Amino acid sequence: MAVDRGPKNLHEHNKSLLYSNRPKFKEDIRDNIYVDRFREDGIMFSKVTEEDLQKVLAKIRMNARKEFFRQLKMLAVSILITILILIYLKDYLDQSFV
């Protein structure tokens, strides 16, 4: 009779997949896999002209400037609302303690 050892084997299999149990070296040449150089066999990017690059950078700067002014406007409105609430509370408290 065969004994079913499914969950235990599955548990051991999952445990073997943990990052701490992965091999620290390549299997063939035993070089350390953690190196500080770029791989040259990866994706090659197409060359971008300087004019296109400047257009993209200008668009990014324009969007950043718009976002900055939008946040500045929101800050000014929130400060104004806070000042109005404080003036109202000051008047309300002055009237209640008279």
Backbone as ProteinMPNN parsed JSONL, in Angstrom:
{"seq_chain_A": "MAVDRGPKNLHEHNKSLLYSNRPKFKEDIRDNIYVDRFREDGIMFSKVTEEDLQKVLAKIRMNARKEFFRQLKMLAVSILITILILIYLKDYLDQSFV", "coords_chain_A": {"N_chain_A": [[0.832, -1.188, 0.0], [0.463, 2.203, -0.783], [1.529, 5.166, 0.763], [0.007, 8.251, 1.222], [1.651, 11.169, 0.876], [1.234, 13.831, 0.273], [0.682, 16.642, 1.293], [2.924, 17.098, 2.988], [5.118, 16.778, 1.266], [4.519, 18.823, -0.516], [4.738, 20.983, 1.174], [7.49, 20.847, 1.78], [8.468, 21.272, -0.771], [7.588, 23.915, -1.321], [9.022, 25.224, 0.657], [11.576, 24.899, -0.273], [11.617, 26.668, -2.339], [11.948, 29.175, -1.293], [13.529, 32.405, -1.01], [15.826, 32.429, 0.548], [16.772, 29.884, 0.279], [17.594, 29.612, -2.28], [20.06, 29.035, -4.81], [23.239, 30.57, -4.454], [25.122, 30.821, -6.345], [25.907, 30.465, -9.83], [24.946, 27.544, -11.569], [26.656, 26.297, -13.378], [29.291, 27.519, -13.738], [29.985, 28.454, -11.285], [30.222, 31.155, -10.613], [29.67, 34.139, -8.792], [26.367, 35.306, -8.613], [25.597, 37.836, -8.069], [26.481, 40.654, -9.312], [28.068, 43.792, -10.057], [27.769, 44.977, -12.594], [26.506, 45.981, -15.78], [24.311, 44.038, -17.742], [24.923, 43.046, -21.036], [23.472, 41.686, -22.852], [20.844, 42.305, -22.927], [17.832, 44.198, -23.512], [17.923, 46.239, -26.313], [17.847, 49.678, -26.771], [16.28, 52.062, -28.9], [17.873, 54.73, -30.653], [17.503, 58.124, -29.689], [16.749, 61.265, -31.004], [18.316, 64.441, -30.378], [16.603, 66.588, -30.562], [14.027, 65.471, -30.202], [14.348, 64.574, -27.599], [14.66, 67.008, -26.222], [12.108, 68.085, -26.637], [10.49, 66.309, -25.19], [11.547, 66.693, -22.612], [10.898, 69.395, -22.254], [8.121, 69.228, -22.223], [7.731, 67.699, -19.912], [8.783, 69.461, -17.985], [6.956, 71.578, -18.261], [4.564, 70.342, -17.454], [5.255, 69.793, -14.8], [5.554, 72.377, -13.806], [2.929, 73.318, -14.09], [1.628, 71.609, -12.287], [2.869, 72.389, -9.901], [1.963, 75.071, -9.624], [-0.767, 74.548, -9.411], [-0.887, 73.175, -6.973], [0.052, 75.236, -5.358], [-2.034, 77.099, -5.586], [-4.071, 75.61, -4.352], [-3.039, 75.517, -1.762], [-3.112, 78.238, -1.068], [-5.896, 78.698, -1.109], [-6.707, 76.954, 0.932], [-5.415, 78.102, 3.141], [-6.723, 80.573, 3.203], [-9.375, 79.752, 3.754], [-8.955, 78.643, 6.283], [-8.189, 80.946, 7.732], [-10.579, 82.441, 7.583], [-12.308, 80.743, 9.028], [-11.076, 80.859, 11.551], [-11.415, 83.6, 12.169], [-14.215, 83.689, 12.301], [-14.642, 81.929, 14.483], [-13.316, 83.37, 16.495], [-14.918, 85.701, 16.685], [-17.318, 84.443, 17.449], [-16.608, 83.275, 19.921], [-15.928, 85.593, 21.351], [-18.418, 86.833, 21.536], [-19.817, 84.965, 23.038], [-18.621, 85.027, 25.549], [-19.141, 87.523, 26.564]], "CA_chain_A": [[0.0, 0.0, 0.0], [1.207, 3.453, -0.861], [1.13, 6.165, 1.744], [-0.129, 9.561, 0.596], [2.437, 12.183, 1.591], [1.079, 15.033, -0.535], [0.893, 17.942, 1.936], [4.272, 17.273, 3.496], [6.001, 17.011, 0.127], [4.212, 20.141, -1.04], [5.331, 21.929, 2.115], [8.934, 20.839, 1.568], [8.733, 21.891, -2.07], [7.428, 25.361, -1.164], [10.121, 25.692, 1.486], [12.793, 24.919, -1.085], [11.537, 27.792, -3.269], [12.191, 30.433, -0.606], [14.695, 33.133, -1.491], [17.006, 32.073, 1.336], [17.242, 28.554, -0.114], [18.008, 29.604, -3.672], [21.522, 28.967, -4.908], [23.904, 31.864, -4.517], [26.061, 30.764, -7.449], [25.414, 29.83, -11.039], [25.155, 26.098, -11.456], [27.693, 25.766, -14.254], [30.657, 28.012, -13.566], [30.156, 28.811, -9.879], [30.453, 32.577, -10.419], [28.675, 34.799, -7.968], [25.352, 35.882, -9.493], [25.379, 39.223, -7.679], [27.584, 41.435, -9.848], [27.758, 45.215, -10.187], [27.954, 45.473, -13.953], [25.304, 45.87, -16.591], [24.287, 42.966, -18.727], [24.918, 43.583, -22.382], [22.638, 40.856, -23.713], [19.456, 42.67, -22.651], [17.068, 44.917, -24.515], [18.608, 47.38, -26.909], [16.926, 50.78, -26.982], [16.536, 52.821, -30.119], [18.491, 56.032, -30.426], [16.568, 59.235, -29.7], [17.433, 62.476, -31.437], [18.409, 65.487, -29.358], [15.406, 67.423, -30.683], [12.93, 64.761, -29.54], [14.643, 64.572, -26.174], [14.356, 68.339, -25.701], [10.654, 68.236, -26.637], [9.958, 65.538, -24.056], [11.955, 67.37, -21.384], [10.104, 70.617, -22.139], [6.765, 68.838, -21.834], [7.795, 67.284, -18.51], [8.95, 70.669, -17.179], [5.706, 72.327, -18.306], [3.612, 69.644, -16.586], [5.684, 69.974, -13.409], [5.244, 73.764, -13.45], [1.47, 73.386, -13.915], [1.293, 70.913, -11.045], [3.335, 73.224, -8.799], [1.041, 76.194, -9.452], [-2.044, 74.009, -8.936], [-0.729, 72.934, -5.544], [0.182, 76.537, -4.713], [-3.389, 77.651, -5.506], [-4.802, 74.865, -3.322], [-2.503, 75.952, -0.48], [-3.641, 79.579, -0.797], [-7.321, 78.568, -0.784], [-6.855, 76.324, 2.252], [-5.027, 79.102, 4.149], [-7.818, 81.546, 3.259], [-10.498, 79.129, 4.465], [-8.565, 78.53, 7.684], [-8.258, 82.288, 8.325], [-11.999, 82.781, 7.741], [-12.855, 79.947, 10.138], [-10.538, 81.398, 12.797], [-12.091, 84.882, 12.427], [-15.578, 83.368, 12.74], [-14.579, 81.379, 15.836], [-12.941, 84.445, 17.41], [-16.132, 86.49, 16.907], [-18.286, 83.62, 18.177], [-16.171, 83.154, 21.303], [-16.027, 86.916, 21.969], [-19.828, 87.077, 21.84], [-20.32, 84.046, 24.068], [-18.046, 85.336, 26.854], [-19.434, 88.91, 26.945]], "C_chain_A": [[0.876, 1.25, 0.0], [0.641, 4.438, 0.153], [1.099, 7.524, 1.054], [0.625, 10.594, 1.428], [2.378, 13.518, 0.84], [1.37, 16.319, 0.199], [2.315, 18.156, 2.441], [5.243, 17.545, 2.352], [5.764, 18.393, -0.481], [4.821, 21.217, -0.143], [6.85, 22.009, 1.922], [9.3, 21.499, 0.244], [8.631, 23.412, -1.974], [8.561, 25.954, -0.351], [11.413, 25.782, 0.676], [12.792, 26.085, -2.071], [11.792, 29.138, -2.603], [13.482, 31.068, -1.091], [15.959, 32.728, -0.741], [17.571, 30.714, 0.939], [17.683, 28.49, -1.57], [19.53, 29.595, -3.751], [22.126, 30.358, -5.09], [24.884, 31.927, -5.691], [25.373, 30.161, -8.66], [25.766, 28.355, -10.968], [26.343, 25.61, -12.268], [29.096, 26.218, -13.852], [30.944, 28.527, -12.158], [30.568, 30.263, -9.679], [29.342, 33.137, -9.55], [27.66, 35.487, -8.881], [25.077, 37.335, -9.164], [26.581, 40.043, -8.132], [27.118, 42.873, -10.049], [28.037, 45.748, -11.582], [26.679, 45.212, -14.74], [25.427, 44.696, -17.556], [24.18, 43.575, -20.114], [24.05, 42.757, -23.331], [21.15, 41.176, -23.539], [18.813, 43.391, -23.82], [17.884, 46.09, -25.015], [17.572, 48.457, -27.193], [17.295, 51.507, -28.266], [17.118, 54.184, -29.746], [17.434, 57.123, -30.555], [17.342, 60.485, -30.104], [17.388, 63.514, -30.316], [17.159, 66.372, -29.373], [14.202, 66.774, -29.993], [13.11, 64.75, -28.029], [14.301, 65.92, -25.545], [12.855, 68.598, -25.655], [10.037, 67.522, -25.436], [10.318, 66.215, -22.739], [11.162, 68.654, -21.173], [8.685, 70.308, -21.698], [6.723, 68.43, -20.359], [7.922, 68.507, -17.6], [7.661, 71.482, -17.137], [4.652, 71.686, -17.402], [3.972, 69.81, -15.114], [5.361, 71.379, -12.934], [3.739, 73.933, -13.218], [1.052, 72.747, -12.587], [1.711, 71.742, -9.832], [2.374, 74.382, -8.548], [-0.334, 75.731, -8.982], [-1.973, 73.757, -7.429], [-0.605, 74.238, -4.774], [-1.183, 77.205, -4.556], [-4.199, 76.946, -4.425], [-4.326, 75.264, -1.929], [-3.067, 77.316, -0.102], [-5.117, 79.513, -0.409], [-7.499, 77.968, 0.602], [-6.453, 77.292, 3.372], [-6.129, 80.143, 4.315], [-9.014, 80.991, 4.028], [-10.183, 79.017, 5.947], [-8.64, 79.885, 8.385], [-9.708, 82.701, 8.551], [-12.641, 82.015, 8.895], [-12.35, 80.49, 11.47], [-11.176, 82.738, 13.153], [-13.507, 84.639, 12.931], [-15.57, 82.835, 14.175], [-14.208, 82.451, 16.861], [-14.163, 85.308, 17.722], [-17.156, 85.713, 17.735], [-17.898, 83.506, 19.647], [-16.214, 84.486, 22.033], [-17.461, 87.22, 22.371], [-20.332, 86.186, 22.958], [-19.777, 84.366, 25.459], [-18.316, 86.772, 27.295], [-20.555, 88.951, 27.935]], "O_chain_A": [[1.888, 1.327, 0.695], [-0.569, 4.519, 0.363], [2.056, 7.903, 0.379], [0.256, 10.854, 2.573], [3.37, 14.245, 0.785], [2.253, 17.058, -0.237], [2.854, 19.258, 2.34], [6.091, 18.433, 2.45], [6.709, 19.055, -0.911], [5.347, 22.221, -0.622], [7.424, 23.097, 1.903], [10.31, 22.196, 0.145], [9.493, 24.123, -2.489], [9.015, 27.063, -0.632], [12.246, 26.654, 0.925], [13.846, 26.456, -2.587], [11.847, 30.155, -3.294], [14.407, 30.381, -1.525], [17.042, 32.689, -1.325], [18.73, 30.421, 1.231], [18.101, 27.434, -2.045], [20.206, 30.095, -2.851], [21.577, 31.203, -5.796], [25.416, 32.996, -5.989], [24.385, 29.438, -8.534], [26.773, 27.975, -10.371], [26.977, 24.62, -11.901], [29.984, 25.39, -13.65], [32.051, 28.991, -11.885], [31.204, 30.582, -8.674], [28.21, 32.654, -9.58], [28.048, 36.178, -9.823], [24.379, 38.008, -9.922], [27.584, 40.122, -7.424], [25.924, 43.136, -10.192], [28.502, 46.879, -11.724], [25.885, 44.334, -14.4], [26.495, 44.412, -18.1], [23.421, 44.52, -20.326], [23.915, 43.11, -24.502], [20.295, 40.397, -23.961], [19.207, 43.213, -24.973], [18.464, 46.84, -24.23], [16.532, 48.177, -27.789], [18.46, 51.559, -28.662], [16.874, 54.707, -28.659], [16.57, 57.055, -31.429], [18.444, 60.734, -29.615], [16.534, 63.463, -29.43], [16.713, 66.845, -28.328], [13.45, 67.445, -29.287], [12.148, 64.897, -27.276], [13.719, 65.971, -24.462], [12.372, 69.258, -24.736], [9.17, 68.069, -24.755], [9.48, 66.302, -21.842], [10.792, 68.975, -20.043], [8.108, 71.037, -20.892], [5.784, 68.779, -19.644], [7.255, 68.589, -16.568], [7.308, 72.021, -16.088], [3.938, 72.379, -16.678], [3.086, 69.953, -14.272], [4.941, 71.567, -11.792], [3.321, 74.603, -12.274], [0.22, 73.292, -11.86], [0.985, 71.792, -8.839], [2.009, 74.653, -7.404], [-1.001, 76.444, -8.232], [-2.904, 74.094, -6.697], [-1.103, 74.342, -3.653], [-1.464, 77.808, -3.521], [-4.926, 77.59, -3.669], [-5.135, 75.34, -1.004], [-3.457, 77.534, 1.045], [-5.543, 80.198, 0.521], [-8.349, 78.422, 1.368], [-7.078, 77.303, 4.432], [-6.438, 80.551, 5.434], [-9.598, 81.686, 4.859], [-11.05, 79.269, 6.784], [-9.11, 79.962, 9.52], [-10.034, 83.254, 9.601], [-13.429, 82.579, 9.654], [-13.12, 80.574, 12.427], [-11.451, 82.99, 14.326], [-13.958, 85.296, 13.87], [-16.395, 83.243, 14.992], [-14.729, 82.443, 17.976], [-14.423, 85.616, 18.885], [-17.789, 86.278, 18.626], [-18.752, 83.625, 20.525], [-16.508, 84.513, 23.228], [-17.699, 87.8, 23.431], [-21.182, 86.6, 23.746], [-20.408, 84.012, 26.456], [-17.771, 87.205, 28.311], [-20.949, 90.031, 28.377]]}, "name": "protein", "num_of_chains": 1, "seq": "MAVDRGPKNLHEHNKSLLYSNRPKFKEDIRDNIYVDRFREDGIMFSKVTEEDLQKVLAKIRMNARKEFFRQLKMLAVSILITILILIYLKDYLDQSFV"}
